Amino acid sequence: GDSGAASLAALLEGNASLTAVWAGGNGILRTGAEALASALRSNHTLRTLDVRGKEEGEGFGDGGAKALAAALESDNRTLTTLWHGGNGITAAVRTVLDGRVRRNKDMSSKGSGALFFQRKRSAVSSVPI
């Protein structure tokens, strides 16, 4: 949930070696996504982040997605893979968030990135970028 996301955010702010976090299915809501976004502003090593929601339509929604997109807009250029499905993000906001991750991937000289969104609990779709 949000308290776990806040703890994770505190860890990420001071971490210089962690490159992937798999926190999907943990009930992160808007406050937790905002805490993670704040951490992404100062973390420049994380390349992969999984924050998929538990159920389609629940989760951090557009507010949390906008916070993540804002962090990626100017402060973070290293996150190249983001799993964010099942968080109730509208198509317009998802397009902005995915565009920021794509830009990071395009600017990165280290490997390829991908965007993943989950439409149903049982199926995961991937979009190569």
C-alpha positions as CSV (number, residue, x, y, z in Angstrom):
1,G,0.0,0.0,0.0
2,D,0.9,3.6,0.3
3,S,3.0,3.2,3.5
4,G,5.1,0.5,1.8
5,A,5.5,2.7,-1.2
6,A,6.6,5.6,1.0
7,S,9.2,3.3,2.6
8,L,10.4,2.2,-0.8
9,A,10.6,5.8,-2.0
10,A,12.8,6.6,1.0
11,L,15.1,3.7,0.1
12,L,15.2,4.8,-3.6
13,E,16.1,8.4,-2.8
14,G,19.4,7.4,-1.2
15,N,20.2,4.4,-3.4
16,A,22.9,4.5,-6.1
17,S,22.9,0.8,-7.2
18,L,19.4,-0.6,-7.3
19,T,18.3,-0.9,-11.0
20,A,14.9,-2.8,-10.7
21,V,12.0,-2.8,-8.3
22,W,9.1,-5.2,-8.6
23,A,6.3,-3.8,-6.4
24,G,3.2,-4.7,-8.5
25,G,0.1,-5.9,-6.8
26,N,0.8,-4.1,-3.6
27,G,-2.2,-1.7,-3.6
28,I,-0.3,1.4,-4.3
29,L,-2.7,4.4,-4.4
30,R,-2.1,8.0,-5.4
31,T,-0.2,9.0,-2.2
32,G,2.2,6.1,-2.7
33,A,2.7,6.9,-6.4
34,E,3.4,10.5,-5.5
35,A,6.1,9.3,-3.0
36,L,7.7,7.1,-5.7
37,A,7.6,10.0,-8.2
38,S,9.4,12.2,-5.7
39,A,12.0,9.5,-5.3
40,L,12.4,9.2,-9.0
41,R,13.4,12.9,-9.2
42,S,16.6,12.1,-7.3
43,N,17.2,8.5,-8.3
44,H,19.3,8.0,-11.4
45,T,20.0,4.3,-11.3
46,L,16.6,2.7,-11.4
47,R,15.8,1.3,-14.9
48,T,12.8,-0.9,-14.2
49,L,9.8,-0.3,-12.0
50,D,6.7,-2.5,-11.6
51,V,3.8,-0.7,-9.9
52,R,0.9,-2.7,-11.4
53,G,-2.3,-2.5,-9.5
54,K,-4.2,-5.4,-7.9
55,E,-7.4,-5.1,-10.0
56,E,-8.1,-3.3,-13.2
57,G,-9.6,0.1,-12.5
58,E,-8.2,0.4,-8.9
59,G,-4.9,1.9,-7.9
60,F,-3.3,5.3,-8.1
61,G,-5.3,6.5,-11.1
62,D,-4.6,9.6,-13.2
63,G,-3.3,11.6,-10.2
64,G,-0.5,9.1,-9.4
65,A,0.3,8.6,-13.1
66,K,0.6,12.3,-13.6
67,A,3.0,12.6,-10.7
68,L,5.2,9.8,-12.2
69,A,5.1,11.4,-15.6
70,A,6.1,14.8,-14.1
71,A,9.1,13.2,-12.4
72,L,10.1,11.6,-15.7
73,E,9.6,14.8,-17.7
74,S,12.8,16.6,-16.6
75,D,14.4,15.0,-13.5
76,N,14.7,11.3,-14.4
77,R,16.2,10.0,-17.6
78,T,17.1,6.5,-16.5
79,L,13.7,4.7,-16.1
80,T,13.3,2.7,-19.3
81,T,10.8,0.0,-18.3
82,L,7.6,0.7,-16.4
83,W,4.8,-1.8,-15.6
84,H,1.7,0.2,-14.6
85,G,-1.5,-1.6,-15.7
86,G,-4.5,-2.1,-13.4
87,N,-4.2,1.4,-11.9
88,G,-7.3,3.0,-13.4
89,I,-5.2,5.3,-15.7
90,T,-7.2,6.9,-18.5
91,A,-5.9,6.5,-22.1
92,A,-4.8,10.2,-22.4
93,V,-2.7,10.1,-19.2
94,R,-1.3,6.7,-20.0
95,T,-0.1,8.1,-23.4
96,V,1.7,10.9,-21.6
97,L,3.3,8.6,-19.1
98,D,4.3,6.0,-21.7
99,G,5.8,8.8,-23.9
100,R,8.1,9.9,-21.0
101,V,9.3,6.3,-20.6
102,R,9.8,6.0,-24.4
103,R,11.8,9.2,-24.4
104,N,14.1,7.8,-21.7
105,K,14.6,4.6,-23.6
106,D,15.4,6.6,-26.8
107,M,18.0,8.6,-24.9
108,S,19.5,5.7,-23.2
109,S,22.5,4.0,-24.7
110,K,22.1,1.0,-22.3
111,G,19.8,-1.7,-23.5
112,S,16.2,-1.6,-24.5
113,G,13.2,-0.6,-22.6
114,A,9.6,-1.6,-22.6
115,L,6.2,-0.5,-21.4
116,F,3.9,-3.1,-19.9
117,F,0.3,-2.7,-19.0
118,Q,-2.1,-5.3,-17.7
119,R,-5.6,-5.2,-19.1
120,K,-6.9,-8.3,-17.1
121,R,-5.4,-10.1,-14.2
122,S,-4.7,-13.1,-16.3
123,A,-3.2,-11.4,-19.3
124,V,-0.2,-9.1,-19.6
125,S,0.3,-7.2,-22.8
126,S,3.7,-5.7,-23.7
127,V,4.3,-2.8,-26.1
128,P,7.9,-2.8,-27.4
129,I,9.4,0.6,-27.6
